[in-house]
């Protein structure tokens, strides 16, 4: 690794330990759900660290938290780096926190080295990326990209019965020293470090993944209706069994969707039967479907195919089927110029890398709609995430921070040599 692009790795590791104590679980994970008191403690700690180093701290109406290191020209849009601080109920200590703290380490390293930048560099901790307490996820980054808070937020209630509107207000009030700024201000570019949440980097012994894009996602609620009847007295020819129809359809989809397209994803995460008696054919069988693909057209085709297969098997079994789409997120492809920046940064930092596609969605997906964005993945042990056993080797965490520092320097250098267009995802000619 090039020494000119190293960060203070020990400091980053200590920061990770410090934040992991906020919401620490008995099994070594973190429970720091969005807009809870523990989340506010993490936001306060980051604010205190930033102010102690002379950085400015801001927040917007969506409770996105920003730490700003000034550049020579304060009027230029900032280069934005960061991730999130909230966790799953039984989450790990690296998901989100590594990206936020690696970004903050970049600010500190710039300060330590006395490096002046033309434009400001800002760290962001996005509000509610996980979406486990308040749904959906990526609330802060999606509101930032839209430039407004959705009206639906006023009526959202958490899994513990709390009001999003009230918890958001309490979180903003807990940091009066963080000046308010509007949603959706101009950004030169956005970079985010994250754990892979998959096994490929670790298995291949590669410390850095350059993320080319993020899969699109559709969530469907499926309801197959048949006729409830006695389990013992109803012969096969008289049955209108929604469970049989659903299971046959799912067996066909499981056997074809992913085997025929390695980039497709098909998951059934929930299933219920009604009335749910052990000795009765159910009247209704329901399930959820999570369908993903990196290409919008192929995702559309996949959803259409799911509906056709379900309808065919329902009709064969004398049943009807209803599908309701509950979530629709378009895929993202990161700009080629930003990917070139990351490839060059990895080479400069002496870090082996590979191109990789993200199967999970992240804040960068939404920021990419308003500013050129890119992501850096680091390995995690066994690909395990959203789990208290989630673990990132110290060297991998440091590699992610160093890669981010190198990418920031590369972006700033390109801006200096080619004007602001270099931070718009274009490769200087």
LUMVEX-591226 format. One record per residue (C-alpha): residue number from 1; residue in three letters; y, x, z. Coordinates in pm, 1 decimal, m for minus. Layout:
N
NODE bagu gufi        Y        X        Z
NODE  NUM  ALA        Y        X        Z
...
! end
This chain:
429
NODE bagu gufi        Y        X        Z
NODE    1  UNK      0.0      0.0      0.0
NODE    2  UNK    342.1    134.3    m92.9
NODE    3  UNK    526.9    236.1    224.1
NODE    4  UNK    861.3    129.0     73.5
NODE    5  UNK    741.2   m232.0     70.1
NODE    6  UNK    577.3   m250.5    409.1
NODE    7  UNK    698.4   m473.6    686.4
NODE    8  UNK    666.9   m429.1   1061.6
NODE    9  UNK    306.9   m545.9   1072.2
NODE   10  UNK    266.0   m518.2   1447.6
NODE   11  UNK    571.3   m735.1   1500.9
NODE   12  UNK    431.7  m1000.3   1266.4
NODE   13  UNK    100.8  m1002.3   1453.7
NODE   14  UNK    280.4  m1036.7   1787.8
NODE   15  UNK    485.6  m1326.0   1650.4
NODE   16  UNK    166.1  m1501.0   1536.7
NODE   17  UNK     24.3  m1463.7   1887.7
NODE   18  UNK    347.8  m1584.6   2045.2
NODE   19  UNK    362.3  m1902.4   1836.1
NODE   20  UNK    m13.3  m1962.7   1875.9
NODE   21  UNK     45.0  m2007.4   2249.1
NODE   22  UNK    256.5  m2314.9   2174.0
NODE   23  UNK     m4.5  m2588.8   2156.8
NODE   24  UNK   m298.2  m2352.6   2215.4
NODE   25  UNK   m638.1  m2520.4   2248.9
NODE   26  UNK   m933.3  m2411.9   2461.3
NODE   27  UNK  m1127.5  m2309.9   2149.3
NODE   28  UNK   m857.8  m2074.4   2023.4
NODE   29  UNK   m685.3  m2309.9   1782.0
NODE   30  UNK   m356.3  m2496.4   1787.3
NODE   31  UNK   m259.5  m2861.3   1838.2
NODE   32  UNK    108.8  m2870.5   1741.4
NODE   33  UNK    150.9  m3189.3   1546.2
NODE   34  UNK    473.0  m3275.2   1368.3
NODE   35  UNK    771.7  m3399.4   1567.9
NODE   36  UNK    598.0  m3364.2   1903.5
NODE   37  UNK    746.3  m3178.6   2198.6
NODE   38  UNK    525.1  m2880.1   2110.9
NODE   39  UNK    661.1  m2880.1   1755.8
NODE   40  UNK   1012.4  m2881.8   1902.4
NODE   41  UNK    923.3  m2583.8   2121.4
NODE   42  UNK    812.8  m2388.1   1815.4
NODE   43  UNK   1134.1  m2480.2   1633.0
NODE   44  UNK   1337.4  m2370.7   1935.9
NODE   45  UNK   1156.4  m2038.1   1958.5
NODE   46  UNK   1225.7  m1961.9   1592.8
NODE   47  UNK   1589.3  m2062.7   1645.1
NODE   48  UNK   1626.4  m1836.1   1948.8
NODE   49  UNK   1469.0  m1539.4   1767.7
NODE   50  UNK   1699.5  m1593.3   1470.9
NODE   51  UNK   2019.6  m1626.7   1669.3
NODE   52  UNK   1932.6  m1315.0   1870.6
NODE   53  UNK   1929.1  m1119.4   1542.9
NODE   54  UNK   2255.0  m1264.8   1424.4
NODE   55  UNK   2111.3  m1503.2   1164.8
NODE   56  UNK   2253.5  m1851.4   1111.6
NODE   57  UNK   2038.0  m2157.5   1180.6
NODE   58  UNK   2063.5  m2496.3   1011.2
NODE   59  UNK   1868.4  m2819.3    988.1
NODE   60  UNK   1886.9  m3113.9    751.9
NODE   61  UNK   1835.3  m3488.0    814.8
NODE   62  UNK   1460.8  m3449.9    745.7
NODE   63  UNK   1433.5  m3191.7   1028.8
NODE   64  UNK   1367.2  m2905.3    790.5
NODE   65  UNK   1475.8  m2590.9    976.7
NODE   66  UNK   1653.3  m2303.9    797.4
NODE   67  UNK   1728.7  m1946.1    906.1
NODE   68  UNK   1989.1  m1777.1    685.7
NODE   69  UNK   2063.3  m1408.8    629.0
NODE   70  UNK   2387.4  m1380.5    437.6
NODE   71  UNK   2424.5  m1203.8    105.6
NODE   72  UNK   2729.7  m1043.3    m48.1
NODE   73  UNK   2812.3  m1366.4   m230.1
NODE   74  UNK   2780.7  m1660.9      8.9
NODE   75  UNK   2843.1  m1906.3   m274.2
NODE   76  UNK   2523.3  m1817.4   m457.1
NODE   77  UNK   2218.7  m2040.9   m405.5
NODE   78  UNK   1982.9  m1879.8   m154.1
NODE   79  UNK   1639.5  m1740.6   m220.7
NODE   80  UNK   1417.5  m1961.5     m3.3
NODE   81  UNK   1094.4  m1840.1    163.9
NODE   82  UNK    878.0  m2008.0    426.2
NODE   83  UNK    613.5  m2269.8    504.6
NODE   84  UNK    558.1  m2501.3    805.6
NODE   85  UNK    497.6  m2482.6   1182.7
NODE   86  UNK    313.9  m2811.3   1245.6
NODE   87  UNK    m65.4  m2818.2   1273.5
NODE   88  UNK   m367.1  m3045.2   1263.8
NODE   89  UNK   m485.3  m3190.8   1600.1
NODE   90  UNK   m761.0  m2929.3   1608.2
NODE   91  UNK   m596.2  m2684.7   1372.7
NODE   92  UNK   m586.9  m2310.2   1337.6
NODE   93  UNK   m315.6  m2066.1   1434.8
NODE   94  UNK   m248.6  m1940.3   1079.7
NODE   95  UNK   m220.1  m2251.2    859.5
NODE   96  UNK    154.1  m2281.9    798.9
NODE   97  UNK    260.2  m2051.0   1080.1
NODE   98  UNK    160.6  m1736.7    887.5
NODE   99  UNK    382.7  m1833.7    595.1
NODE  100  UNK    680.7  m1918.3    815.9
NODE  101  UNK    651.9  m1607.8   1032.3
NODE  102  UNK    581.8  m1376.1    738.7
NODE  103  UNK    901.9  m1509.3    583.7
NODE  104  UNK   1092.2  m1449.6    905.5
NODE  105  UNK    948.3  m1096.6    918.0
NODE  106  UNK   1092.8  m1040.4    569.6
NODE  107  UNK   1437.2  m1130.9    704.2
NODE  108  UNK   1393.1   m892.4    995.5
NODE  109  UNK   1268.2   m613.8    768.4
NODE  110  UNK   1566.9   m656.8    538.5
NODE  111  UNK   1787.4   m629.2    846.1
NODE  112  UNK   1597.6   m328.1    984.8
NODE  113  UNK   1626.0   m143.1    654.6
NODE  114  UNK   1993.7   m233.3    612.5
NODE  115  UNK   1926.7   m382.6    268.7
NODE  116  UNK   2218.5   m581.6    133.0
NODE  117  UNK   2134.0   m867.6   m100.9
NODE  118  UNK   2364.3  m1032.0   m352.3
NODE  119  UNK   2250.8  m1384.0   m266.8
NODE  120  UNK   2156.6  m1517.0     78.1
NODE  121  UNK   1790.6  m1518.2    177.7
NODE  122  UNK   1671.9  m1809.8    390.1
NODE  123  UNK   1355.8  m1892.9    580.9
NODE  124  UNK   1250.4  m2257.3    593.6
NODE  125  UNK   1008.3  m2435.8    825.7
NODE  126  UNK    934.1  m2764.7    651.7
NODE  127  UNK    884.2  m3080.6    857.1
NODE  128  UNK    538.6  m3243.8    872.7
NODE  129  UNK    339.9  m3066.0    604.5
NODE  130  UNK      7.5  m3169.4    755.0
NODE  131  UNK     53.4  m3547.0    753.6
NODE  132  UNK   m195.0  m3602.7   1037.3
NODE  133  UNK     39.1  m3765.8   1290.5
NODE  134  UNK    272.1  m3928.3   1038.8
NODE  135  UNK    145.2  m3993.3    685.5
NODE  136  UNK    187.9  m3880.7    416.2
NODE  137  UNK    209.6  m3503.4    444.1
NODE  138  UNK    478.5  m3272.7    304.8
NODE  139  UNK    745.4  m3515.3    425.1
NODE  140  UNK   1018.5  m3256.2    469.4
NODE  141  UNK    974.5  m3078.9    136.7
NODE  142  UNK    936.1  m3403.4    m59.2
NODE  143  UNK   1256.7  m3542.6     94.7
NODE  144  UNK   1430.7  m3213.1     16.8
NODE  145  UNK   1318.7  m3232.2   m346.5
NODE  146  UNK   1428.0  m3596.6   m373.3
NODE  147  UNK   1759.4  m3527.1   m200.7
NODE  148  UNK   1717.3  m3833.2     20.3
NODE  149  UNK   1503.9  m3976.3    296.8
NODE  150  UNK   1284.0  m4262.5    169.0
NODE  151  UNK   1357.6  m4607.6    311.1
NODE  152  UNK    989.1  m4635.2    408.1
NODE  153  UNK   1039.1  m4374.8    680.4
NODE  154  UNK   1219.7  m4636.5    891.9
NODE  155  UNK    896.8  m4828.1    952.9
NODE  156  UNK    635.4  m4550.8    971.0
NODE  157  UNK    437.7  m4541.4   1296.2
NODE  158  UNK    227.7  m4244.7   1405.6
NODE  159  UNK   m138.6  m4236.6   1503.8
NODE  160  UNK    m23.8  m4238.7   1869.0
NODE  161  UNK    209.6  m4536.4   1821.5
NODE  162  UNK    535.5  m4339.7   1796.3
NODE  163  UNK    814.2  m4425.9   1555.1
NODE  164  UNK    892.0  m4165.6   1289.0
NODE  165  UNK   1256.7  m4266.0   1295.0
NODE  166  UNK   1281.7  m4213.6   1671.6
NODE  167  UNK   1082.3  m3888.5   1678.6
NODE  168  UNK   1287.1  m3748.8   1392.3
NODE  169  UNK   1611.1  m3826.2   1575.0
NODE  170  UNK   1479.7  m3669.4   1896.9
NODE  171  UNK   1373.2  m3355.8   1711.6
NODE  172  UNK   1714.6  m3312.9   1550.5
NODE  173  UNK   1891.4  m3372.1   1882.6
NODE  174  UNK   1674.6  m3106.4   2050.8
NODE  175  UNK   1848.3  m2831.0   1848.5
NODE  176  UNK   2222.7  m2901.5   1872.5
NODE  177  UNK   2298.1  m2536.2   1791.4
NODE  178  UNK   2143.5  m2576.2   1445.8
NODE  179  UNK   2425.0  m2697.1   1222.4
NODE  180  UNK   2349.0  m2997.5   1000.7
NODE  181  UNK   2347.3  m2952.8    624.6
NODE  182  UNK   2268.0  m3199.7    345.1
NODE  183  UNK   1928.1  m3251.9    190.5
NODE  184  UNK   1852.5  m3095.4   m144.2
NODE  185  UNK   2107.8  m2814.4   m173.5
NODE  186  UNK   2067.6  m2576.3   m472.2
NODE  187  UNK   1798.3  m2308.9   m432.5
NODE  188  UNK   1756.7  m2000.0   m651.6
NODE  189  UNK   1378.3  m1984.9   m607.6
NODE  190  UNK   1109.2  m2051.6   m348.7
NODE  191  UNK    815.7  m1837.7   m231.6
NODE  192  UNK    544.7  m1937.7     15.4
NODE  193  UNK    262.7  m1740.9    179.2
NODE  194  UNK    m41.2  m1942.2    288.0
NODE  195  UNK   m401.8  m1889.3    382.1
NODE  196  UNK   m636.8  m1967.9     94.0
NODE  197  UNK   m834.0  m2235.9    281.7
NODE  198  UNK  m1127.2  m2139.9     60.4
NODE  199  UNK  m1378.4  m1852.6     44.7
NODE  200  UNK  m1312.3  m1677.1   m287.2
NODE  201  UNK  m1066.7  m1404.3   m181.0
NODE  202  UNK  m1277.3  m1299.6    117.8
NODE  203  UNK  m1600.4  m1299.7    m83.9
NODE  204  UNK  m1444.7  m1082.1   m354.7
NODE  205  UNK  m1269.2   m851.4   m109.1
NODE  206  UNK   m927.8   m922.3   m263.4
NODE  207  UNK   m631.9   m940.9    m21.5
NODE  208  UNK   m387.0  m1136.2   m238.5
NODE  209  UNK   m416.1  m1451.0   m446.1
NODE  210  UNK   m139.4  m1530.4   m694.9
NODE  211  UNK   m138.4  m1909.2   m711.0
NODE  212  UNK    m93.4  m2041.0  m1064.7
NODE  213  UNK    m66.1  m2407.7   m972.6
NODE  214  UNK   m173.6  m2693.9   m747.1
NODE  215  UNK   m413.9  m2972.2   m835.6
NODE  216  UNK   m291.5  m3328.9   m870.0
NODE  217  UNK   m438.3  m3583.6   m630.5
NODE  218  UNK   m516.0  m3955.4   m644.1
NODE  219  UNK   m642.5  m4156.1   m348.9
NODE  220  UNK   m822.8  m4483.0   m414.0
NODE  221  UNK   m943.7  m4759.3   m184.9
NODE  222  UNK  m1258.7  m4920.6   m323.0
NODE  223  UNK  m1378.6  m5268.7   m220.1
NODE  224  UNK  m1708.3  m5404.3   m355.3
NODE  225  UNK  m1778.4  m5769.0   m268.9
NODE  226  UNK  m2120.0  m5930.0   m283.2
NODE  227  UNK  m2293.6  m6191.3    m67.3
NODE  228  UNK  m2412.4  m6156.2    290.2
NODE  229  UNK  m2776.7  m6260.3    335.0
NODE  230  UNK  m3081.8  m6213.6    556.4
NODE  231  UNK  m3236.3  m5867.5    527.9
NODE  232  UNK  m3590.0  m5992.4    568.8
NODE  233  UNK  m3598.7  m6314.7    367.4
NODE  234  UNK  m3387.6  m6227.2     61.4
NODE  235  UNK  m3589.2  m6093.6   m230.1
NODE  236  UNK  m3455.0  m5838.5   m476.9
NODE  237  UNK  m3377.9  m6092.4   m751.1
NODE  238  UNK  m3160.4  m6295.4   m512.9
NODE  239  UNK  m2960.0  m6009.2   m369.5
NODE  240  UNK  m2592.4  m5946.3   m443.9
NODE  241  UNK  m2579.9  m5625.3   m243.3
NODE  242  UNK  m2241.7  m5445.0   m251.0
NODE  243  UNK  m2386.2  m5143.1    m72.0
NODE  244  UNK  m2647.1  m5095.6   m341.7
NODE  245  UNK  m2382.6  m5131.6   m613.5
NODE  246  UNK  m2151.5  m4883.8   m442.9
NODE  247  UNK  m2423.1  m4630.0   m367.7
NODE  248  UNK  m2554.3  m4639.0   m726.4
NODE  249  UNK  m2202.4  m4589.7   m863.8
NODE  250  UNK  m2129.0  m4303.6   m626.4
NODE  251  UNK  m2461.8  m4136.5   m708.1
NODE  252  UNK  m2367.1  m4138.6  m1077.1
NODE  253  UNK  m2019.3  m4003.0  m1007.5
NODE  254  UNK  m2143.0  m3731.3   m772.5
NODE  255  UNK  m2396.9  m3629.2  m1033.3
NODE  256  UNK  m2150.5  m3601.7  m1319.4
NODE  257  UNK  m1783.3  m3550.8  m1222.2
NODE  258  UNK  m1789.4  m3203.3  m1069.4
NODE  259  UNK  m2104.0  m3076.1  m1245.6
NODE  260  UNK  m1940.1  m3148.0  m1582.7
NODE  261  UNK  m1594.7  m3004.4  m1496.1
NODE  262  UNK  m1562.5  m2720.5  m1244.4
NODE  263  UNK  m1188.8  m2790.5  m1206.6
NODE  264  UNK  m1242.3  m3154.3  m1105.2
NODE  265  UNK  m1283.2  m3270.8   m746.9
NODE  266  UNK  m1445.3  m3594.0   m631.2
NODE  267  UNK  m1476.2  m3680.5   m261.4
NODE  268  UNK  m1567.0  m3989.7    m61.3
NODE  269  UNK  m1427.4  m3945.5    287.2
NODE  270  UNK  m1460.9  m4291.6    444.5
NODE  271  UNK  m1708.5  m4578.7    410.6
NODE  272  UNK  m1741.0  m4913.6    590.0
NODE  273  UNK  m1970.7  m5217.1    563.4
NODE  274  UNK  m1896.4  m5572.5    668.6
NODE  275  UNK  m2020.8  m5756.1    866.8
NODE  276  UNK  m2211.9  m5443.7    964.1
NODE  277  UNK  m2524.8  m5600.5   1112.8
NODE  278  UNK  m2848.5  m5403.0   1104.6
NODE  279  UNK  m3048.4  m5700.3    976.5
NODE  280  UNK  m2803.0  m5839.0    721.0
NODE  281  UNK  m2716.3  m5752.7    364.7
NODE  282  UNK  m2342.2  m5677.8    383.8
NODE  283  UNK  m2084.1  m5893.4    211.8
NODE  284  UNK  m1836.1  m5612.2    157.3
NODE  285  UNK  m1876.2  m5236.1    107.2
NODE  286  UNK  m1563.4  m5021.3    110.6
NODE  287  UNK  m1493.9  m4652.9     60.6
NODE  288  UNK  m1213.3  m4414.7    m16.5
NODE  289  UNK  m1204.7  m4176.8   m311.4
NODE  290  UNK  m1009.2  m3851.6   m333.1
NODE  291  UNK   m991.2  m3739.3   m697.2
NODE  292  UNK   m821.0  m3415.4   m805.2
NODE  293  UNK   m753.8  m3218.0  m1121.3
NODE  294  UNK   m499.9  m2961.1  m1235.3
NODE  295  UNK   m427.2  m3145.0  m1563.7
NODE  296  UNK   m249.8  m3480.6  m1547.1
NODE  297  UNK   m424.6  m3623.7  m1853.1
NODE  298  UNK   m769.6  m3529.9  m1728.4
NODE  299  UNK   m689.4  m3669.4  m1383.2
NODE  300  UNK   m587.5  m3997.6  m1547.9
NODE  301  UNK   m915.3  m3998.3  m1741.1
NODE  302  UNK  m1112.9  m3925.3  m1424.5
NODE  303  UNK   m956.8  m4215.8  m1235.4
NODE  304  UNK  m1023.1  m4446.9  m1531.1
NODE  305  UNK  m1386.1  m4332.6  m1544.5
NODE  306  UNK  m1430.2  m4392.0  m1170.4
NODE  307  UNK  m1312.1  m4749.5  m1216.3
NODE  308  UNK  m1543.9  m4808.8  m1513.6
NODE  309  UNK  m1851.7  m4673.8  m1334.8
NODE  310  UNK  m1781.8  m4882.3  m1024.5
NODE  311  UNK  m1728.2  m5196.8  m1231.1
NODE  312  UNK  m2050.5  m5147.1  m1428.3
NODE  313  UNK  m2268.0  m5104.4  m1120.6
NODE  314  UNK  m2093.9  m5392.2   m941.1
NODE  315  UNK  m2161.0  m5630.6  m1229.7
NODE  316  UNK  m2523.4  m5514.1  m1258.4
NODE  317  UNK  m2571.7  m5611.1   m893.8
NODE  318  UNK  m2386.0  m5942.4   m913.8
NODE  319  UNK  m2081.6  m5811.7   m729.9
NODE  320  UNK  m1712.5  m5762.2   m796.5
NODE  321  UNK  m1499.4  m5454.2   m734.4
NODE  322  UNK  m1133.1  m5399.6   m650.3
NODE  323  UNK   m952.6  m5063.7   m666.8
NODE  324  UNK   m619.0  m4989.4   m504.8
NODE  325  UNK   m433.5  m4661.1   m554.0
NODE  326  UNK   m279.4  m4545.8   m226.4
NODE  327  UNK   m156.1  m4197.6   m319.4
NODE  328  UNK    m53.3  m4037.2   m647.9
NODE  329  UNK     65.1  m3679.4   m659.1
NODE  330  UNK    113.6  m3505.0   m990.8
NODE  331  UNK    m17.8  m3149.6  m1033.3
NODE  332  UNK    212.6  m2847.5  m1037.7
NODE  333  UNK    209.0  m2542.5  m1261.0
NODE  334  UNK    422.6  m2258.7  m1132.0
NODE  335  UNK    663.6  m2096.7  m1381.9
NODE  336  UNK    525.4  m1801.7  m1577.0
NODE  337  UNK    827.0  m1591.4  m1484.2
NODE  338  UNK    754.7  m1639.7  m1114.5
NODE  339  UNK    390.7  m1543.9  m1167.3
NODE  340  UNK    506.7  m1229.3  m1348.0
NODE  341  UNK    722.3  m1147.4  m1045.5
NODE  342  UNK    422.4  m1178.9   m813.2
NODE  343  UNK    199.2   m966.4  m1036.9
NODE  344  UNK    462.8   m694.3  m1048.3
NODE  345  UNK    521.9   m720.8   m672.3
NODE  346  UNK    150.1   m680.3   m598.8
NODE  347  UNK    135.2   m369.0   m816.4
NODE  348  UNK    444.6   m223.0   m650.5
NODE  349  UNK    302.4   m290.9   m304.5
NODE  350  UNK    m34.2   m142.2   m402.6
NODE  351  UNK   m220.5   m465.2   m329.5
NODE  352  UNK   m513.9   m587.4   m537.0
NODE  353  UNK   m464.3   m946.7   m651.1
NODE  354  UNK   m618.7  m1221.0   m860.3
NODE  355  UNK   m490.9  m1544.2  m1014.5
NODE  356  UNK   m608.9  m1851.0   m824.6
NODE  357  UNK   m562.3  m2228.5   m832.8
NODE  358  UNK   m483.3  m2424.3   m517.5
NODE  359  UNK   m707.4  m2721.4   m447.1
NODE  360  UNK   m492.1  m2833.1   m152.5
NODE  361  UNK   m132.9  m2946.0   m186.2
NODE  362  UNK    148.8  m2753.7    m21.0
NODE  363  UNK    525.6  m2776.5     20.3
NODE  364  UNK    568.7  m2550.8   m284.8
NODE  365  UNK    441.0  m2833.9   m505.0
NODE  366  UNK    745.2  m3044.3   m419.3
NODE  367  UNK   1001.0  m2761.4   m413.7
NODE  368  UNK    880.2  m2660.9   m761.5
NODE  369  UNK   1030.2  m2985.9   m889.3
NODE  370  UNK   1382.7  m2863.8   m811.1
NODE  371  UNK   1355.1  m2482.4   m804.6
NODE  372  UNK   1119.0  m2223.8   m957.7
NODE  373  UNK    844.5  m2171.2   m701.6
NODE  374  UNK    529.4  m1970.0   m644.7
NODE  375  UNK    268.3  m1913.4   m376.5
NODE  376  UNK     80.2  m1617.3   m231.6
NODE  377  UNK   m263.2  m1670.1    m79.2
NODE  378  UNK   m436.8  m1444.4    171.7
NODE  379  UNK   m806.7  m1467.8    267.7
NODE  380  UNK   m933.1  m1656.6    569.0
NODE  381  UNK  m1272.3  m1601.4    727.7
NODE  382  UNK  m1545.2  m1809.5    555.7
NODE  383  UNK  m1269.9  m2011.7    389.9
NODE  384  UNK  m1241.2  m2215.3    710.6
NODE  385  UNK   m918.7  m2405.7    780.5
NODE  386  UNK   m806.4  m2722.5    963.1
NODE  387  UNK  m1039.1  m2592.6   1231.1
NODE  388  UNK   m984.5  m2414.9   1562.0
NODE  389  UNK  m1209.3  m2132.8   1439.7
NODE  390  UNK   m972.4  m2055.4   1150.7
NODE  391  UNK   m911.2  m1678.9   1138.9
NODE  392  UNK   m716.2  m1431.4    929.2
NODE  393  UNK   m783.8  m1060.6    975.0
NODE  394  UNK   m475.9   m867.6   1093.2
NODE  395  UNK   m476.5   m656.8    776.1
NODE  396  UNK   m474.5   m971.8    564.3
NODE  397  UNK   m177.1  m1115.0    754.5
NODE  398  UNK     13.1   m789.7    711.5
NODE  399  UNK    m79.5   m776.3    342.2
NODE  400  UNK     61.2  m1127.2    296.3
NODE  401  UNK    387.8  m1031.1    465.2
NODE  402  UNK    415.8   m709.0    266.1
NODE  403  UNK    341.5   m892.8    m57.8
NODE  404  UNK    614.4  m1145.0     23.0
NODE  405  UNK    862.4   m866.6     99.5
NODE  406  UNK    775.9   m695.3   m229.2
NODE  407  UNK    813.8  m1023.6   m419.9
NODE  408  UNK   1153.2  m1090.9   m260.1
NODE  409  UNK   1272.9   m743.5   m360.5
NODE  410  UNK   1139.4   m794.1   m714.0
NODE  411  UNK   1315.1  m1128.5   m749.9
NODE  412  UNK   1641.8   m990.2   m617.3
NODE  413  UNK   1618.5   m688.6   m849.2
NODE  414  UNK   1558.9   m911.8  m1150.6
NODE  415  UNK   1854.5  m1125.6  m1056.2
NODE  416  UNK   2070.8   m815.9  m1034.3
NODE  417  UNK   1957.7   m688.6  m1374.9
NODE  418  UNK   1945.9  m1015.4  m1565.8
NODE  419  UNK   2174.7  m1258.9  m1389.1
NODE  420  UNK   2082.7  m1579.9  m1211.4
NODE  421  UNK   1833.0  m1674.2  m1484.2
NODE  422  UNK   1588.1  m1423.3  m1336.8
NODE  423  UNK   1560.0  m1648.4  m1032.5
NODE  424  UNK   1494.8  m1949.7  m1253.1
NODE  425  UNK   1144.0  m1839.1  m1337.1
NODE  426  UNK   1232.5  m1650.5  m1653.8
NODE  427  UNK   1116.0  m1296.2  m1714.3
NODE  428  UNK   1411.1  m1072.1  m1809.4
NODE  429  UNK   1393.1   m945.5  m2166.2
! end
